[in-house]
């Protein structure tokens, strides 16, 4: 499991207003997160990657800590057992959730898992193609049609990240133009997912949460780029998120 993604998820969620954020991760990743930022509460588990063996422990954490939203996918990896665990978790959850990165890659051929879920999907172009089997062109008009089609088909809002982000509920479409070319660096998708998770935890509707998170992440990134230029990194965004929200 990659260690940066859960830290970016957690810190951006905290900066977007979450009271408490829990990182459920293998011991190594959890320990790195706890050492990096003491604001993050970590729940370590044995092993190097997520399997179905950890689901009971996860369910206990969700119940005892009264978790109100979940971000799943960042840094989880693509082991077969991990994909099985992801699908099992998503199928069982009734909480709002932001499904990102490797969790999106776990869903092809199992799209029924999303039925009646209060969820959002946040793929980039390659993840969207793997999810739907359809390539997505850079043209914004083309993207609007494809994202709307698949959001309607799957019954959940979808964001396809790009130079202009395209978000659709299946009916409505939002185009987000905040952001910078320098935000193609690793981690900025994880910060977006964390912000979205924080908004979902506030009971913001999935489509509105996704639109707002996309704008906030992009605008916060713009503020970072003004300071750091092409040297910007994803962790720079943490202090800028509250400035955008306020």
Buried (B, 14 or more C-beta within 10 A) or exposed (E): BBBBBBBBBBBBBBBBBBEBBBBBBBEEBBBBBBEBBEBBBBBBBEBEBBBBEBBEBBEEBBEEEEBBBBBBBBBBBEBEBBBBBBBBBBEEBEBBBBBBBBBBBBBBEBBEBBEEBBBBBBBBBEBBBBBBEEEBEEEBEEBBBBBBBBBBEBBBBBBBBBEBBBBBBBEEBBBBEBBBEBBEBEBBBBBBBBBBBBBBBEEBBBBBBBBBBBBBBBBBBBBBBEEEEEEBEBBBBBEBBBEBBE
